[in-house]
Amino acid sequence: MRKVSCWGIGKHAVRNILPALETCTNTCLVGAWSRNTEKLSETCDNLGIKAYDSEFELLSDDEIDTIILCTPTGLHAEQGISVVSSGKNLWSEKSLFLNEKEQSKFEKLSSEMSTDVCEMFMFLYHPQFRRLKSLLESGEMGKIFSLSARFCIPHQESQNFRYQKNLGGGALLDAGCYPVAASHSLFGSDYSRISSQLINEENFSVDIRGNAKIDYPGGITSFLEWGFGMSYANEISLRCEEGNISLNRPFSKTSVIETQIEISYNSGEKNRINIPPSNHFVDMFSSNCDMTGLNWVKNQSKLLKKISSENGEY
């Protein structure tokens, strides 16, 4: 059983991560750390877990073997390196590192300390996405021609870290990484060509929305779209030789809703595969984040950097 503590207790951690860790039979939630001492005390008292007095106390706790990083994106690399340097396994919120120098540090430290380094893309572990992968791998749908994926959300409050450049904000790293991760998981990270567009707007210091087209050597093309301040979109569809496939709510879903995979065959026949409710955070922790280790993180970062390079560096 993994003994874990959480670094960062924002809304997402309190609403999704901490409850999932408590529910998962493969994890034991030991404690948490946050600079917000009032919220830290309240959260830890409610859960009956340890409230660390400092980052040093968290990193030096011999009781735990894994630290989950739930801080703003721009802090992940520096804090993640501290975690791995302490000899702890790292499960980090996306995106973990943004450049090759940070990648090299993680590779060196992870090898020296024999630790796991993973990104938390929970949707990959949900039965809906697993069933999609199995369906495509079975060959039932014949040749795959294209994937379309969208993850768009309305604007959040203006003080949200997603709008702060110094904290790693921006639509690509927060929302766009999900469609990119879906394409990455299904078709790999070797591409023949990527074209992309990141869009900025007045009064925002970060990219607000964007799109990308990824052409793969085997002839598959992925069309990806993401953004803030847009009507909500959370969908994946594929055009295949034998018909079309669509998924509702693939990237973000509650643990109580039933999801579907809908197949429209060339014959006119339709098939709806109902996927029972499942908590994809629990699914991910139960699998020890085993789909998204350091090699995954490297390749995901490579794709994001190429998409971003069409519009300059991060």
C-alpha positions as CSV (number, residue, x, y, z in Angstrom):
1,M,0.0,0.0,0.0
2,R,1.3,3.5,-0.9
3,K,1.5,5.9,2.0
4,V,1.0,9.3,0.5
5,S,0.8,13.0,1.5
6,C,-0.5,15.9,-0.6
7,W,1.4,19.1,-1.3
8,G,-1.2,21.8,-2.0
9,I,-4.8,21.7,-1.0
10,G,-6.7,23.9,-3.4
11,K,-10.3,23.4,-4.5
12,H,-9.4,20.5,-6.9
13,A,-7.4,18.7,-4.2
14,V,-10.1,19.0,-1.6
15,R,-12.9,18.1,-3.9
16,N,-11.3,15.3,-5.9
17,I,-7.8,14.2,-4.9
18,L,-8.1,13.8,-1.1
19,P,-11.4,12.0,-1.1
20,A,-10.1,9.6,-3.8
21,L,-7.0,8.8,-1.8
22,E,-9.1,8.0,1.2
23,T,-11.4,5.8,-0.8
24,C,-8.7,3.9,-2.8
25,T,-7.7,0.6,-1.1
26,N,-4.2,0.9,-2.5
27,T,-3.4,4.2,-0.8
28,C,-3.1,5.4,2.8
29,L,-3.5,9.2,3.1
30,V,-1.1,10.3,5.8
31,G,-0.9,14.1,5.7
32,A,-0.9,17.4,3.7
33,W,1.0,20.6,3.4
34,S,-0.1,24.1,2.3
35,R,1.1,27.7,2.9
36,N,-2.5,28.5,3.8
37,T,-2.3,27.4,7.4
38,E,-5.9,28.1,8.2
39,K,-7.2,25.9,5.4
40,L,-4.5,23.3,6.1
41,S,-5.6,23.0,9.7
42,E,-9.3,22.8,8.8
43,T,-8.8,20.2,6.0
44,C,-6.5,18.0,8.0
45,D,-8.7,18.1,11.1
46,N,-11.7,17.1,9.0
47,L,-9.8,14.1,7.5
48,G,-7.9,13.2,10.6
49,I,-4.6,13.4,8.9
50,K,-1.2,15.0,9.7
51,A,-0.8,18.8,9.0
52,Y,2.9,19.4,8.2
53,D,4.5,22.6,9.6
54,S,6.7,23.1,6.6
55,E,7.8,21.7,3.2
56,F,10.9,20.3,4.9
57,E,8.8,18.3,7.4
58,L,6.7,16.9,4.5
59,L,9.8,16.0,2.4
60,S,11.6,14.4,5.4
61,D,8.6,12.3,6.6
62,D,9.9,8.7,6.7
63,E,6.3,7.4,7.1
64,I,5.4,8.3,3.5
65,D,6.7,7.0,0.2
66,T,4.8,9.2,-2.3
67,I,4.0,12.9,-2.5
68,I,1.1,14.1,-4.7
69,L,1.7,17.6,-6.1
70,C,-1.4,19.7,-6.4
71,T,0.1,23.2,-6.7
72,P,-0.1,25.6,-9.7
73,T,1.5,24.4,-12.9
74,G,4.4,26.8,-12.9
75,L,5.6,25.5,-9.5
76,H,5.6,21.8,-10.5
77,A,9.1,21.4,-11.8
78,E,10.9,23.0,-8.9
79,Q,8.7,21.4,-6.2
80,G,8.8,18.1,-8.1
81,I,12.6,18.1,-8.1
82,S,12.5,18.6,-4.4
83,V,10.2,15.6,-4.0
84,V,12.4,13.3,-6.0
85,S,15.5,14.6,-4.3
86,S,14.0,13.5,-1.0
87,G,13.7,10.0,-2.2
88,K,9.9,10.1,-2.5
89,N,7.8,9.0,-5.5
90,L,6.1,11.9,-7.3
91,W,2.6,11.9,-8.6
92,S,2.1,15.4,-10.1
93,E,-0.8,17.3,-11.5
94,K,-0.3,18.2,-15.2
95,S,1.9,19.6,-16.6
96,L,5.1,18.6,-14.8
97,F,8.0,20.2,-16.6
98,L,8.2,22.6,-19.5
99,N,11.8,22.4,-20.9
100,E,14.6,20.0,-21.6
101,K,16.8,21.3,-18.7
102,E,14.0,20.3,-16.2
103,Q,13.6,17.0,-18.0
104,S,17.3,16.2,-17.6
105,K,17.1,16.9,-13.9
106,F,14.1,14.6,-13.4
107,E,15.8,11.8,-15.4
108,K,19.0,12.0,-13.4
109,L,17.4,12.2,-10.0
110,S,14.8,9.6,-10.7
111,S,17.5,7.1,-11.7
112,E,19.7,8.0,-8.8
113,M,16.9,7.8,-6.2
114,S,15.0,4.9,-7.8
115,T,11.7,6.8,-7.6
116,D,8.6,7.0,-9.8
117,V,7.7,10.2,-11.6
118,C,4.2,10.3,-13.0
119,E,1.7,12.9,-14.3
120,M,-2.0,12.5,-13.2
121,F,-4.2,12.3,-16.3
122,M,-7.1,10.6,-14.5
123,F,-9.3,10.2,-17.6
124,L,-6.9,7.6,-19.1
125,Y,-7.8,5.2,-16.3
126,H,-11.6,5.5,-16.5
127,P,-13.4,2.4,-18.0
128,Q,-14.8,4.6,-20.8
129,F,-11.4,5.5,-22.2
130,R,-10.0,2.0,-21.5
131,R,-12.9,0.5,-23.5
132,L,-12.2,2.9,-26.4
133,K,-8.6,1.8,-26.5
134,S,-9.7,-1.9,-26.5
135,L,-12.2,-1.2,-29.3
136,L,-9.6,0.4,-31.5
137,E,-7.0,-2.2,-30.8
138,S,-9.4,-5.0,-31.6
139,G,-9.5,-3.9,-35.3
140,E,-13.3,-4.0,-35.3
141,M,-13.6,-0.5,-36.7
142,G,-10.9,-1.1,-39.4
143,K,-8.5,1.7,-40.3
144,I,-8.6,4.9,-38.2
145,F,-8.6,8.1,-40.2
146,S,-8.9,10.9,-37.7
147,L,-9.6,11.9,-34.1
148,S,-11.3,15.1,-33.0
149,A,-11.1,16.2,-29.4
150,R,-12.3,19.3,-27.6
151,F,-12.0,20.5,-24.0
152,C,-13.3,24.0,-23.6
153,I,-14.6,25.8,-20.5
154,P,-16.2,29.1,-19.5
155,H,-13.9,31.7,-17.9
156,Q,-13.0,31.2,-14.2
157,E,-12.6,34.0,-11.6
158,S,-10.0,36.5,-12.7
159,Q,-7.6,35.7,-9.8
160,N,-7.4,32.0,-10.7
161,F,-3.8,30.8,-11.2
162,R,-4.8,29.7,-14.7
163,Y,-4.6,33.3,-15.8
164,Q,-1.2,34.0,-14.1
165,K,1.8,33.6,-16.4
166,N,4.3,33.3,-13.6
167,L,2.3,30.4,-12.2
168,G,2.3,28.5,-15.5
169,G,-1.1,29.6,-16.5
170,G,-2.6,29.4,-20.0
171,A,-5.2,27.3,-21.8
172,L,-2.7,24.9,-23.4
173,L,-1.1,23.7,-20.2
174,D,-4.4,23.5,-18.3
175,A,-7.1,22.4,-20.8
176,G,-5.2,21.7,-24.1
177,C,-3.1,19.1,-22.4
178,Y,-6.1,16.8,-22.1
179,P,-6.9,16.4,-25.9
180,V,-3.1,16.2,-26.5
181,A,-2.9,13.4,-23.9
182,A,-5.8,11.5,-25.5
183,S,-4.1,11.6,-28.9
184,H,-0.8,10.7,-27.3
185,S,-2.3,7.7,-25.5
186,L,-4.1,6.4,-28.5
187,F,-1.5,7.0,-31.3
188,G,1.8,7.6,-29.5
189,S,4.1,10.6,-29.6
190,D,5.9,10.1,-32.9
191,Y,4.4,12.6,-35.4
192,S,5.2,13.6,-38.9
193,R,3.9,17.2,-38.6
194,I,2.2,19.5,-36.1
195,S,0.6,22.8,-36.9
196,S,-1.0,24.8,-34.2
197,Q,-2.4,28.2,-33.1
198,L,-2.4,29.7,-29.6
199,I,-4.6,32.7,-29.2
200,N,-4.1,35.6,-26.8
201,E,-6.6,38.3,-26.0
202,E,-6.3,41.8,-24.6
203,N,-6.2,42.0,-20.8
204,F,-4.9,38.5,-20.5
205,S,-1.2,37.6,-20.0
206,V,-1.6,34.0,-21.0
207,D,-2.9,32.1,-24.0
208,I,-6.7,31.9,-23.8
209,R,-7.6,29.2,-26.4
210,G,-5.9,27.2,-29.2
211,N,-6.0,24.4,-31.6
212,A,-3.6,21.9,-33.1
213,K,-3.5,19.4,-36.0
214,I,-1.2,16.4,-35.5
215,D,-0.4,14.2,-38.5
216,Y,1.0,10.8,-37.6
217,P,3.3,8.6,-39.9
218,G,0.5,6.0,-40.3
219,G,-1.9,8.4,-41.9
220,I,-4.0,9.3,-38.8
221,T,-4.7,13.0,-38.1
222,S,-5.8,14.4,-34.8
223,F,-7.7,17.7,-34.7
224,L,-7.6,19.2,-31.2
225,E,-9.3,22.3,-29.7
226,W,-9.2,23.8,-26.2
227,G,-9.9,27.1,-24.5
228,F,-11.1,29.4,-21.7
229,G,-14.1,31.6,-22.0
230,M,-15.8,29.3,-24.5
231,S,-19.0,27.3,-24.3
232,Y,-18.4,24.0,-22.5
233,A,-17.1,21.1,-24.7
234,N,-15.8,17.8,-23.4
235,E,-15.8,15.3,-26.3
236,I,-13.8,12.8,-28.4
237,S,-14.9,11.5,-31.8
238,L,-13.1,9.2,-34.3
239,R,-13.7,8.6,-38.0
240,C,-12.9,5.0,-38.9
241,E,-13.2,2.7,-41.9
242,E,-16.2,0.8,-40.5
243,G,-18.0,3.8,-38.9
244,N,-17.7,6.6,-36.4
245,I,-17.2,6.6,-32.6
246,S,-18.1,9.3,-30.1
247,L,-17.5,9.7,-26.4
248,N,-19.3,12.0,-24.1
249,R,-17.5,13.7,-21.2
250,P,-14.2,11.8,-21.7
251,F,-11.9,14.3,-19.9
252,S,-13.9,15.4,-16.8
253,K,-16.8,13.5,-15.2
254,T,-18.2,13.0,-11.7
255,S,-18.1,9.6,-10.1
256,V,-21.8,9.0,-10.2
257,I,-22.7,9.5,-13.9
258,E,-23.0,6.8,-16.5
259,T,-21.0,7.6,-19.7
260,Q,-21.3,6.2,-23.2
261,I,-19.4,5.2,-26.3
262,E,-21.6,5.6,-29.3
263,I,-20.8,3.7,-32.6
264,S,-22.4,4.5,-35.9
265,Y,-21.6,1.8,-38.4
266,N,-21.6,2.2,-42.2
267,S,-24.6,-0.2,-42.4
268,G,-26.7,2.3,-40.5
269,E,-26.7,0.2,-37.4
270,K,-26.0,2.1,-34.1
271,N,-24.6,0.7,-30.9
272,R,-24.4,2.5,-27.6
273,I,-22.0,1.1,-25.0
274,N,-23.1,2.2,-21.5
275,I,-20.2,2.6,-19.1
276,P,-21.1,2.3,-15.4
277,P,-20.1,5.2,-13.1
278,S,-16.6,5.1,-11.9
279,N,-14.3,7.5,-10.0
280,H,-11.4,8.0,-12.4
281,F,-9.3,9.5,-9.6
282,V,-9.7,6.3,-7.6
283,D,-9.1,4.3,-10.8
284,M,-5.8,6.1,-11.4
285,F,-4.6,5.8,-7.8
286,S,-5.5,2.1,-7.8
287,S,-3.2,1.7,-10.8
288,N,-0.4,3.6,-9.2
289,C,-0.5,6.1,-12.1
290,D,1.3,3.4,-14.1
291,M,0.3,4.7,-17.6
292,T,2.0,8.0,-17.2
293,G,5.5,7.5,-15.9
294,L,8.6,9.5,-16.7
295,N,8.8,8.4,-20.3
296,W,5.2,9.4,-20.8
297,V,5.9,12.8,-19.2
298,K,8.9,13.3,-21.6
299,N,6.8,12.6,-24.7
300,Q,3.8,14.6,-23.5
301,S,6.1,17.5,-22.9
302,K,7.6,17.1,-26.3
303,L,4.2,17.4,-27.9
304,L,3.2,20.4,-25.8
305,K,6.4,22.2,-26.6
306,K,6.0,21.6,-30.3
307,I,2.5,22.9,-30.2
308,S,3.6,26.0,-28.3
309,S,6.7,26.6,-30.5
310,E,4.4,27.6,-33.3
311,N,3.6,30.7,-31.2
312,G,7.0,31.1,-29.3
313,E,8.4,29.6,-26.1
314,Y,6.4,29.2,-22.9
